[in-house]
Amino acid sequence: MQQFIKPGFNLPLAWTIDLLLPLLIKAQHNIDEVIVSPEDKAMLRGLRKERLLFFTNHPTTAEPPITYHLGNLMGARFQYMASRQVFDWQAGIAGKVISNIGAFSVIAGINDRESFKTARAALAKPAGKLVLYPEGEPTSGENDSLMPFQAGAAQISFWAQDDARKIDPNADIMILPGFIKYVVQGTENEARTQLIESIARLEKDLSIDPGNKNLLRRFLTVGRVLLEGAEAEYNIPRAAEQDFDYRAGRVRHAILDGAAEKIGMPGGYDLKADAITKLRFLFAQLEMLLITYPDPKLPKLSESEKDWLNRELVKAFDFIVMKKDYLLSRPTAERFCEWLARYESYHYGKTPRALGGEPSPLPRKAYVSFARPFPISEYWSTNKSEKKKGVDKMLTRLRGDMQGLLDEALQMTQPLVRPYDVEQEDA
């Protein structure tokens, strides 16, 4: 299987996608509209001739088509670094399309020289533009939180600046932090009805009597029952019923450690690492296995074993990031939908949208906001001893800017249930 997918550009295909993009975003992601303020549209057009690296959050698979739309608003074409496995979706059709509108592959977990070289070249050329998602893969599935950033996203921009200065001594790369917020459309009653119907199906399957519980308590009860089932499946002793986060943490670590043990505990797997680090590592191992990456250190797995590993990692993903207070503190329609996706993934085996599965059950609009763009030269240095500090400082600023945008966007959604209204807690 081809290991590196280089970017291309097919103008007729790009024009076709430009024309059909609203329909594609609706069909694939149930997004009715992408909203950018007039002021930000003007800002984007003002960056059209600049070297530009655009960073945004990446909770689902909807962000790449949205950033493609932003390129259209700018009057420019972005290039995109995408996980190698994405190019095999839909029997490779997805890869054929995205590689011909500027996407190129990256294999997580290795020093992917071809990918890094392509990213540097994309940014170093005059007016070059690149999109990176600093949270990396897999995505979180949560719109109101940010996963830990990967330092390599900032490092690439410094390498590209080195290359650009070889071409033009005055070259600079503009860094543009952004944030995409998804807001459910329709009335509160419509959202509530859809969520009640969905949670009722799970309650019926799990033999749960909802009684007179409100929506928040019903969701937490389903979560508790699914958690108990996972504890039984993975032979985890019961803990205090109220400590949902601790129990969910034990489940995700048990799944990940068990998967790692079954495939031979590959080198580099750290039993003491946090669950996100473990998940990223094992997903990277799986991706390399799926593309038959030539590394003798990789475990030898049959096709059925690869399928098993993928299912286990998706199960672990269902328990990753999910924290009880995330839903309790702001029980919005959007957060209910995120938890519903996790429940249905775990119970029905549906692939969550964050991993390329089914779209949101409720129609949404995507609101895009931006922090002030800044030149990489504020942090870049020709002094090797200063470069590491510069990368760290830039990454800190980037996360701060994006967290600020996230915090501002929280007010765009309102709770369906009074926060923490659980009376006697069920999870």
C-alpha positions as CSV (number, residue, x, y, z in Angstrom):
1,M,0.0,0.0,0.0
2,Q,1.2,3.5,-0.8
3,Q,2.8,5.0,2.3
4,F,2.9,8.7,1.4
5,I,0.2,10.5,-0.6
6,K,1.4,13.7,-2.1
7,P,-0.8,16.7,-2.8
8,G,-2.1,17.6,-6.2
9,F,-4.4,20.2,-7.6
10,N,-7.1,19.4,-10.1
11,L,-8.8,22.7,-11.1
12,P,-12.0,21.2,-12.5
13,L,-12.4,19.1,-9.4
14,A,-11.8,22.1,-7.2
15,W,-14.4,24.2,-9.1
16,T,-16.9,21.3,-8.7
17,I,-16.3,21.1,-5.0
18,D,-16.5,24.9,-4.7
19,L,-20.0,24.7,-6.2
20,L,-21.2,21.6,-4.3
21,L,-19.5,22.4,-0.9
22,P,-22.7,23.6,1.0
23,L,-24.5,20.4,-0.1
24,L,-21.5,18.2,0.8
25,I,-21.2,19.7,4.3
26,K,-24.9,19.3,4.9
27,A,-25.0,15.7,3.6
28,Q,-21.8,14.6,5.4
29,H,-22.0,16.6,8.6
30,N,-25.5,17.9,8.9
31,I,-24.2,21.5,8.9
32,D,-26.6,24.0,7.3
33,E,-24.3,27.0,7.2
34,V,-20.7,28.2,7.9
35,I,-20.8,31.7,9.4
36,V,-17.9,34.1,9.4
37,S,-18.4,37.8,10.3
38,P,-17.9,40.5,7.7
39,E,-14.9,41.8,9.6
40,D,-13.2,38.4,9.6
41,K,-14.0,37.9,5.9
42,A,-12.1,41.2,5.2
43,M,-9.3,40.0,7.5
44,L,-9.0,36.7,5.5
45,R,-8.9,38.5,2.2
46,G,-6.2,40.7,3.5
47,L,-4.0,37.6,4.2
48,R,-4.4,36.3,0.6
49,K,-0.9,37.2,-0.5
50,E,0.8,36.2,2.7
51,R,2.5,33.0,3.7
52,L,-0.1,31.6,6.2
53,L,-0.4,28.8,8.7
54,F,-3.9,28.4,9.9
55,F,-4.5,26.5,13.2
56,T,-8.0,25.5,14.4
57,N,-9.6,23.1,16.8
58,H,-10.4,19.6,15.5
59,P,-13.1,17.8,17.5
60,T,-14.7,16.0,14.5
61,T,-14.1,15.3,10.8
62,A,-16.1,18.4,9.8
63,E,-13.2,20.9,10.1
64,P,-11.4,20.1,6.9
65,P,-14.3,21.0,4.6
66,I,-15.0,24.1,6.7
67,T,-11.4,25.2,6.3
68,Y,-11.7,24.6,2.6
69,H,-14.6,27.1,2.6
70,L,-12.4,29.6,4.5
71,G,-9.8,29.3,1.7
72,N,-12.5,30.2,-0.8
73,L,-13.5,33.2,1.3
74,M,-9.8,34.3,1.3
75,G,-9.5,33.8,-2.5
76,A,-6.7,31.3,-2.0
77,R,-6.1,27.5,-1.9
78,F,-4.9,25.8,1.3
79,Q,-2.8,22.7,1.5
80,Y,-3.7,20.2,4.3
81,M,-1.8,17.6,6.3
82,A,-4.2,14.7,6.9
83,S,-3.8,11.3,8.7
84,R,-2.8,8.6,6.2
85,Q,-5.8,6.4,7.1
86,V,-8.2,9.1,5.9
87,F,-7.0,8.5,2.3
88,D,-8.4,5.0,2.5
89,W,-11.9,6.0,3.6
90,Q,-14.8,5.1,1.2
91,A,-12.6,2.5,-0.5
92,G,-10.0,5.1,-1.3
93,I,-12.4,7.5,-3.0
94,A,-12.0,10.1,-0.2
95,G,-8.2,10.0,-0.7
96,K,-8.5,10.5,-4.5
97,V,-10.6,13.6,-3.9
98,I,-8.7,15.3,-1.1
99,S,-5.3,14.6,-2.5
100,N,-6.4,16.5,-5.7
101,I,-7.4,19.6,-3.7
102,G,-4.2,20.0,-1.7
103,A,-4.2,17.3,1.0
104,F,-1.2,15.1,1.7
105,S,-0.7,12.3,4.2
106,V,1.2,12.1,7.5
107,I,1.8,8.9,9.5
108,A,1.6,9.5,13.2
109,G,4.2,8.0,15.4
110,I,7.1,8.1,13.0
111,N,9.5,10.7,11.6
112,D,7.5,11.1,8.4
113,R,10.1,12.9,6.3
114,E,8.1,13.1,3.1
115,S,5.2,14.7,4.9
116,F,7.3,17.2,6.9
117,K,9.2,18.1,3.7
118,T,5.9,18.7,1.9
119,A,4.5,20.8,4.7
120,R,7.7,23.0,4.8
121,A,7.6,23.5,1.1
122,A,3.9,24.4,1.1
123,L,4.6,27.2,3.6
124,A,8.0,28.4,2.4
125,K,6.8,29.3,-1.2
126,P,5.5,32.8,-1.7
127,A,1.9,33.1,-0.6
128,G,2.0,29.5,0.5
129,K,-0.8,28.4,2.8
130,L,-1.2,25.4,5.1
131,V,-3.8,24.1,7.6
132,L,-2.7,22.2,10.7
133,Y,-4.8,20.9,13.6
134,P,-2.5,21.1,16.7
135,E,-4.6,18.6,18.6
136,G,-3.7,15.9,16.1
137,E,-5.4,12.6,15.8
138,P,-7.6,11.0,17.0
139,T,-10.0,13.9,17.5
140,S,-11.8,14.5,20.8
141,G,-15.4,14.6,19.8
142,E,-15.9,17.5,22.2
143,N,-16.5,21.0,20.8
144,D,-16.1,22.7,24.1
145,S,-12.7,21.4,25.1
146,L,-9.2,21.2,23.6
147,M,-7.0,18.2,23.7
148,P,-3.2,18.5,24.4
149,F,-1.4,20.1,21.5
150,Q,1.4,18.3,19.7
151,A,4.6,20.3,19.5
152,G,5.4,19.2,16.0
153,A,2.6,21.5,14.7
154,A,4.6,24.5,15.8
155,Q,8.0,23.0,14.9
156,I,6.9,22.7,11.2
157,S,6.3,26.4,11.0
158,F,9.8,27.1,12.3
159,W,11.4,24.8,9.7
160,A,9.3,26.4,7.0
161,Q,10.5,29.9,8.1
162,D,14.1,28.7,7.8
163,D,13.3,27.6,4.2
164,A,11.4,30.8,3.4
165,R,14.3,33.0,4.6
166,K,16.6,31.1,2.1
167,I,14.3,32.3,-0.6
168,D,13.6,35.8,0.7
169,P,15.7,37.3,3.6
170,N,12.6,39.3,4.6
171,A,10.1,36.4,4.4
172,D,7.7,35.8,7.2
173,I,4.9,33.4,7.9
174,M,1.7,34.6,9.4
175,I,0.1,32.5,12.1
176,L,-3.7,32.6,12.3
177,P,-5.4,30.9,15.3
178,G,-9.1,30.0,14.8
179,F,-11.9,28.2,16.5
180,I,-15.0,26.5,15.0
181,K,-18.1,26.3,17.2
182,Y,-21.1,24.1,16.2
183,V,-24.5,25.3,17.3
184,V,-27.6,23.1,17.0
185,Q,-30.4,24.7,14.9
186,G,-34.2,24.6,15.6
187,T,-36.1,25.2,18.7
188,E,-35.3,24.0,22.2
189,N,-38.4,21.7,22.0
190,E,-37.2,20.1,18.7
191,A,-33.8,19.4,20.2
192,R,-35.3,18.0,23.4
193,T,-37.7,15.8,21.4
194,Q,-34.9,14.3,19.3
195,L,-32.7,13.7,22.3
196,I,-35.5,12.1,24.3
197,E,-36.3,9.7,21.4
198,S,-32.6,8.7,21.1
199,I,-32.0,8.2,24.8
200,A,-35.3,6.3,25.0
201,R,-34.1,3.7,22.5
202,L,-31.0,3.1,24.6
203,E,-33.1,2.9,27.8
204,K,-35.3,0.2,26.2
205,D,-32.3,-1.8,25.1
206,L,-30.7,-1.6,28.5
207,S,-34.0,-2.2,30.4
208,I,-33.8,1.1,32.1
209,D,-37.0,2.7,33.5
210,P,-36.7,6.5,33.0
211,G,-39.4,7.2,35.6
212,N,-39.8,11.0,36.0
213,K,-36.2,11.8,35.6
214,N,-35.2,14.9,33.6
215,L,-33.1,14.6,30.5
216,L,-29.8,15.1,32.3
217,R,-30.5,12.4,34.9
218,R,-31.6,10.0,32.1
219,F,-28.3,10.6,30.2
220,L,-26.3,10.0,33.4
221,T,-28.3,6.8,34.2
222,V,-27.5,5.4,30.8
223,G,-23.9,6.4,31.2
224,R,-23.8,4.6,34.6
225,V,-25.3,1.4,33.2
226,L,-22.9,1.4,30.2
227,L,-20.0,2.0,32.6
228,E,-21.1,-0.9,34.7
229,G,-21.3,-3.1,31.6
230,A,-17.7,-2.1,30.6
231,E,-16.4,-2.8,34.2
232,A,-17.9,-6.3,34.0
233,E,-16.6,-6.9,30.4
234,Y,-13.0,-6.0,31.5
235,N,-13.2,-7.5,35.0
236,I,-12.7,-4.3,36.8
237,P,-13.8,-4.3,40.5
238,R,-16.6,-1.9,41.3
239,A,-15.7,1.4,42.9
240,A,-17.9,4.0,44.6
241,E,-20.9,4.6,42.3
242,Q,-20.6,8.4,42.5
243,D,-17.1,8.5,41.2
244,F,-17.9,8.3,37.5
245,D,-14.7,10.0,36.3
246,Y,-12.4,7.6,38.2
247,R,-14.3,4.6,37.1
248,A,-14.4,5.8,33.4
249,G,-10.6,6.4,33.7
250,R,-10.0,2.8,34.9
251,V,-12.1,1.5,32.0
252,R,-10.2,3.3,29.3
253,H,-6.8,2.4,30.8
254,A,-7.9,-1.3,31.1
255,I,-9.0,-1.3,27.5
256,L,-5.8,0.3,26.2
257,D,-3.4,-1.7,28.4
258,G,-5.2,-4.9,27.5
259,A,-5.0,-4.1,23.8
260,A,-1.3,-3.3,24.1
261,E,-0.7,-6.6,26.0
262,K,-2.5,-8.7,23.5
263,I,-0.5,-7.3,20.6
264,G,2.8,-7.9,22.4
265,M,3.3,-4.6,24.3
266,P,5.0,-2.8,21.4
267,G,8.1,-0.7,22.3
268,G,7.3,2.8,23.2
269,Y,4.0,2.0,25.0
270,D,4.2,3.5,28.4
271,L,1.9,1.9,31.0
272,K,2.2,5.1,33.2
273,A,1.2,7.5,30.4
274,D,-2.1,9.3,30.3
275,A,-4.9,7.7,28.3
276,I,-4.7,10.2,25.4
277,T,-1.0,9.5,24.9
278,K,-1.7,5.7,25.0
279,L,-4.6,6.0,22.5
280,R,-2.5,8.1,20.1
281,F,0.3,5.6,20.3
282,L,-1.9,2.6,19.6
283,F,-3.8,4.3,16.8
284,A,-0.4,5.1,15.2
285,Q,0.6,1.4,15.5
286,L,-2.7,0.4,13.9
287,E,-2.4,2.9,11.1
288,M,1.1,1.7,10.2
289,L,-0.2,-1.9,10.2
290,L,-3.1,-1.0,8.0
291,I,-0.9,0.6,5.4
292,T,1.7,-2.2,5.7
293,Y,4.4,0.2,6.9
294,P,7.8,-1.6,6.6
295,D,8.9,-1.7,10.2
296,P,10.1,-5.0,11.7
297,K,9.3,-3.7,15.2
298,L,5.6,-3.6,14.4
299,P,3.5,-6.5,15.9
300,K,2.4,-9.1,13.4
301,L,-1.4,-9.2,13.3
302,S,-3.9,-10.9,11.1
303,E,-6.7,-9.0,9.5
304,S,-9.1,-10.2,12.2
305,E,-6.7,-9.1,14.9
306,K,-6.5,-5.6,13.3
307,D,-10.2,-5.4,13.2
308,W,-10.3,-6.4,16.9
309,L,-7.7,-3.8,17.8
310,N,-9.6,-1.1,15.9
311,R,-12.8,-2.0,17.8
312,E,-11.0,-1.9,21.1
313,L,-9.5,1.5,20.4
314,V,-12.8,2.9,19.4
315,K,-14.2,1.6,22.8
316,A,-11.4,3.3,24.6
317,F,-12.1,6.5,22.6
318,D,-15.7,6.4,23.8
319,F,-14.3,6.8,27.4
320,I,-11.6,9.2,26.5
321,V,-12.0,12.9,27.5
322,M,-15.6,12.2,28.7
323,K,-15.8,13.8,32.1
324,K,-19.0,14.0,34.1
325,D,-18.7,17.7,34.9
326,Y,-18.5,18.5,31.1
327,L,-22.2,17.5,30.8
328,L,-23.3,18.6,34.3
329,S,-21.9,22.1,34.1
330,R,-23.4,23.0,30.7
331,P,-26.1,20.4,29.6
332,T,-26.6,22.0,26.2
333,A,-28.1,20.2,23.2
334,E,-24.6,20.1,21.7
335,R,-23.0,18.4,24.6
336,F,-26.0,15.9,24.9
337,C,-25.4,15.1,21.2
338,E,-21.7,14.4,21.9
339,W,-22.4,12.1,24.8
340,L,-25.1,10.4,22.7
341,A,-22.6,9.7,20.0
342,R,-20.3,8.0,22.6
343,Y,-23.2,5.9,23.9
344,E,-24.3,4.8,20.5
345,S,-20.8,4.0,19.5
346,Y,-20.2,1.8,22.5
347,H,-23.6,0.1,22.6
348,Y,-24.5,-0.2,18.9
349,G,-21.0,-0.3,17.4
350,K,-21.6,2.9,15.4
351,T,-18.4,4.8,14.5
352,P,-18.6,8.2,16.1
353,R,-18.4,11.2,13.8
354,A,-15.1,12.2,15.3
355,L,-13.7,9.1,13.7
356,G,-15.5,9.5,10.4
357,G,-18.8,7.9,11.3
358,E,-22.3,9.2,11.3
359,P,-23.2,12.9,11.3
360,S,-24.9,14.8,14.2
361,P,-28.6,13.8,14.5
362,L,-29.5,17.5,14.9
363,P,-28.8,20.1,12.2
364,R,-26.2,22.7,13.1
365,K,-24.5,25.9,12.0
366,A,-20.7,26.3,12.2
367,Y,-19.5,29.6,13.6
368,V,-15.8,30.4,12.8
369,S,-13.9,33.0,14.9
370,F,-10.3,34.1,14.8
371,A,-7.6,35.5,17.1
372,R,-5.3,38.2,15.9
373,P,-2.9,36.9,13.3
374,F,0.8,37.3,14.2
375,P,4.1,36.8,12.4
376,I,6.2,33.8,13.2
377,S,9.2,36.1,13.4
378,E,8.0,37.2,16.9
379,Y,9.2,33.7,18.1
380,W,11.6,32.4,15.4
381,S,15.3,32.8,15.7
382,T,18.4,31.8,13.8
383,N,20.0,31.0,17.1
384,K,19.7,27.2,17.6
385,S,19.7,27.5,21.3
386,E,16.7,29.9,21.2
387,K,14.6,27.9,18.8
388,K,13.2,25.4,21.3
389,K,12.2,28.3,23.6
390,G,10.6,30.0,20.6
391,V,8.6,26.9,19.7
392,D,7.4,26.5,23.2
393,K,6.4,30.1,23.5
394,M,4.5,30.1,20.3
395,L,2.7,26.9,21.2
396,T,1.7,28.5,24.5
397,R,0.4,31.6,22.8
398,L,-1.5,29.5,20.2
399,R,-3.2,27.4,22.9
400,G,-4.0,30.6,24.9
401,D,-5.5,32.3,21.8
402,M,-7.6,29.2,20.9
403,Q,-8.8,28.7,24.5
404,G,-9.9,32.3,24.6
405,L,-11.9,31.8,21.4
406,L,-13.4,28.7,22.9
407,D,-14.4,30.5,26.1
408,E,-16.1,33.3,24.2
409,A,-18.0,30.8,22.0
410,L,-19.5,29.0,25.1
411,Q,-22.2,31.7,25.3
412,M,-23.5,30.8,21.9
413,T,-25.2,27.7,23.3
414,Q,-27.5,27.5,26.3
415,P,-28.4,24.6,28.6
416,L,-31.6,22.5,28.0
417,V,-31.6,21.6,31.7
418,R,-30.5,23.6,34.7
419,P,-26.8,22.8,35.3
420,Y,-26.2,20.2,38.0
421,D,-29.9,19.5,38.3
422,V,-29.6,15.8,39.1
423,E,-31.2,15.6,42.6
424,Q,-30.0,12.0,43.5
425,E,-27.2,11.4,41.1
426,D,-27.2,8.4,38.9
427,A,-23.6,8.3,37.7
